[in-house]
Amino acid sequence: MAREYAELKRSWGGFNGYDRWLGERANNATLASIAVYTQQVPAFLGLLAKLEGDLPRFYMRVKQLADLPKDERSARLAEHAGTQ
């Protein structure tokens, strides 16, 4: 993976913005954290679409979601996944 990332980085002209995540110290824990972080992106995009791109309303709704217990938050987010 490190070799492939180095090749990709060269194709970007040396852009190093992902070094922290994919540099020489990448490991299973790092990759798992990226997966956990990105798995809800479709749900958040769906929520934003449902709110017609209204960022103040989106941020307010996300704050409300953050205050919910994890199971309820996950269920609410699942309602928005795939609705973009």
C-alpha positions as CSV (number, residue, x, y, z in Angstrom):
1,M,0.0,0.0,0.0
2,A,2.8,2.4,0.8
3,R,4.4,1.9,-2.6
4,E,1.0,2.5,-4.4
5,Y,0.4,5.6,-2.3
6,A,3.9,6.9,-3.2
7,E,3.1,6.4,-6.9
8,L,-0.2,8.1,-6.5
9,K,1.4,11.0,-4.6
10,R,3.9,11.5,-7.5
11,S,1.0,11.6,-10.0
12,W,-0.4,14.5,-7.9
13,G,2.9,16.4,-8.2
14,G,3.9,15.5,-4.6
15,F,0.7,16.7,-2.9
16,N,1.1,15.4,0.7
17,G,-2.3,16.2,2.1
18,Y,-3.0,12.5,2.8
19,D,0.4,11.6,4.3
20,R,-1.0,11.7,7.9
21,W,-3.5,9.0,7.0
22,L,-1.7,7.0,4.3
23,G,2.0,7.6,4.9
24,E,4.4,5.0,6.1
25,R,2.6,4.6,9.5
26,A,-0.7,3.5,8.0
27,N,-2.1,0.4,9.7
28,N,-5.3,-1.4,10.3
29,A,-6.5,1.0,13.0
30,T,-5.9,4.0,10.7
31,L,-7.8,2.4,7.9
32,A,-10.6,1.3,10.2
33,S,-11.0,4.9,11.4
34,I,-11.3,6.2,7.9
35,A,-13.9,3.6,7.1
36,V,-15.9,4.5,10.2
37,Y,-15.7,8.2,9.5
38,T,-16.8,7.8,5.8
39,Q,-19.5,5.2,6.2
40,Q,-22.1,7.9,7.2
41,V,-21.2,10.3,4.4
42,P,-24.1,9.1,2.2
43,A,-26.6,9.7,5.1
44,F,-25.3,13.3,5.7
45,L,-25.4,14.0,2.0
46,G,-29.0,12.7,1.9
47,L,-29.9,14.9,4.9
48,L,-28.4,17.9,3.2
49,A,-30.3,17.2,0.0
50,K,-33.5,16.8,2.0
51,L,-32.9,20.2,3.4
52,E,-32.3,21.6,-0.1
53,G,-28.7,22.5,0.7
54,D,-29.7,24.9,3.5
55,L,-26.5,24.7,5.6
56,P,-27.7,26.5,8.7
57,R,-30.6,24.1,9.0
58,F,-28.3,21.2,8.2
59,Y,-25.9,22.1,11.0
60,M,-28.8,22.6,13.4
61,R,-30.1,19.1,12.5
62,V,-26.7,17.5,12.9
63,K,-26.3,19.1,16.3
64,Q,-29.7,17.6,17.2
65,L,-28.5,14.2,15.9
66,A,-25.3,14.5,18.0
67,D,-27.3,14.8,21.1
68,L,-29.2,11.6,20.6
69,P,-28.1,8.2,21.9
70,K,-26.0,6.3,19.4
71,D,-28.6,3.7,18.4
72,E,-31.3,6.4,17.8
73,R,-28.8,8.6,15.9
74,S,-27.8,5.7,13.7
75,A,-31.4,4.9,12.9
76,R,-32.2,8.5,12.0
77,L,-29.1,8.7,9.8
78,A,-30.1,5.5,8.1
79,E,-33.3,7.2,7.0
80,H,-31.3,9.6,5.0
81,A,-28.8,7.2,3.4
82,G,-29.4,6.9,-0.4
83,T,-31.7,9.9,-0.6
84,Q,-29.2,12.3,-2.2
